[in-house]
Amino acid sequence: MSMKESMKHLFLTAILFGAIRTAAQDVVITKRGSERIALDDSGLSASAEGASAVFARTLRADLARSGWFETVGPGRGEFRLSGTATARSEAVEARLQVVNTATGRSLLAREYRSAVAEARRLAHVAADEIVEAVTGRPGFASSRLAVIGKRGTAKELFICDSDGENLRQITRDNTISLYPRWSPDGKRIVYTSYLKRFPDVLMIDLTQGQRTRLAAFPGLNAGGAMSPDGRFVALILSRDGNPELYVRRLQDGMLTRLTNTPRAAEASPSWSPDGNHIVYVSDVTGRPHLYIIGREGGAPRRLTMRGSENVAPDWGRNGLIAHAQNVGGRYQLAITDPATGETRTLGSDGADWEDPSWARDGRHLAAVRKAGGRSGVYLVDIRGSDPVPLLTTGDWFSPAWSP
Amino acid sequence: MMKWRGWYTLLSVVLMVGAASGCKSWRRGRTPDAGPGGTGVVVDPEFGIQDVGMGDERIEGAPLAVKFEPVYFDYDSSQVRPSERPKIEKVADYLRANSRLRLIIEGHCDERGSAEYNLALGERRALAIRAYLTGLGIDPSIIQTVSYGEERPAAEGTGEAVWRLNRRGEFVIIQ
């Protein structure tokens, strides 16, 4: 065993013990790059149909979508996934094991059980645990997407699973609903609605089905984004005569105005992972670009210099800001590191790519692809695999991953 | 090298002991609850409850059928062009002659650009028209703005012939 290999194994062992997890992640990431881990899943057995087949099929699709694995034949995998999925009467049950084939060590040996109707959901949960056991990084199969769908002349709020399945309509207001964003606990969605004729920022409690108005001042109320601690909401309001960035304390409604740009518009706030800063769009130079400001205000710092426009930022938990950049009249997805100011664009296929949202693995984005008058939601691997369509029947906008 | 191997062996032994004791009953994986939004959420259609202290009132009431010409804007601009001013002056005359009425100004954008940014741009267009009206002596408290961004185009399609019709401000007189 080479030094490098035994280092790797040490680190993988460490993952199991939950120790020096950060170091383990770094090793996996830098070692793997865009290569895929060879996974032998030939030992995973299930019935040809029924709930156990749904479970196995969903699990395999999730592992492929995670971007980490390529499936290989028996005996050729770095890791082996085996187990059985069975369905009897009301329940689906699975026993799964992941083994490092070089060492014979078991990374995961778990039992999963749910109602038959939840077989897909169960598979998403198992897929995330497998991804985390092997790579040390969270999976996103069990997260959900909030998304806006067009229904006639109206736009309504929907939620679907990470694979675009299980689509549910949340609002039936027959009005315009825009820009959903999740609360940090994943139980609420903040968005903009014209239910009362004017754009208000509303919050839907998904467990209760109740709505609260977070901002309904004269003029524009938009951009609602909850802080990582859940105590504040960033807003774009024009109550003082011009669209500006504000922060509102939810407990008592106290407003703090952060920007003062009488000749410019602000839009699209997104909080830093530590909650100390907000990235937003401002056209104070005449064109929309990204700026960062402290949560209490102060002097904003211009972040993006390239491209004719930089819009729709989403500050990920990985510290990177995903956004759309206009280059030569086309919008491309771009990722800017606020620490260095460096921007990487993800390239173009001739379509417009807009409104990116980080998945919790810090590797994938959901984004809108606009082409030929149609608007669909795709999953984009920032390491360069082909985008995967998630919602392409009908027109879809503003995807947001749940935490 | 030997140092790493030694650690590795030690950890493996600990692991095997752990695995052996865990073999009788498999560890339970996370149980999938339906989760928030997992099942059909029924959103209260009556909504309108727990407001967080809103402050100023909004203009409410039925719109009148009276029509005014839309005010058109240049691309990415919220400046009222001199050629558009007479349209706003007509509205000012009407409001002066009908002193009990109020006005909602709608701001609109063409489909190009970020939809969320366009919402702010549309608001600036409506506010620019409002500022011109108040400059003509109209009481600002009877005028409110609503931006639709690119959500309510006047004309469907693409190209400048369509876009120039969509970059606009519209007037809704409220009883």
Interface residues (C-beta under 8 A of the other chain):
Chain A: M1 M3 S6 M7 H9 L10 T13 A14 L16 F17 R95 L96 T103 R105 S106 A109 R110 E111 Y112 R113 S114 E118 R121 L122 H124 V125 A126 D128 E129 S142 R144 A146 K155 I159 R168 I170 T171 R172 D173 I176 L178 Y179 G186 K187 R188 I189 T192 L195 K196 R197 F198 P199 L202 I204 L206 T207 G209 Q210 R211 T212 R213 L214 A215 A216 F217 P218 G219 L220 A222 G223 I236 S238 R239 G241 N242 P243 R248 L250 D252 G253 A265 E266 A267 S268 V281 D283 R287 P288 E309 V311 A312 A324 N326 E354 D355 G373 F397 S398 S402
Chain B: M1 W4 R5 W7 Y8 L11 S12 V14 L15 A19 G22 C23 S25 W26 R27 R28 G29 R30 T31 P32 A34 G35 P36 G37 G38 T39 G40 V41 V42 V43 D44 P45 F47 G48 I49 Q50 D51 V52 G53 M54 G55 D56 E57 R58 I59 D76 S78 G113 S114 A115 E116 Y117 L119 A120 L121 E123 R124 L127 Q144 T145 V146 S147 Y148 E151 T158
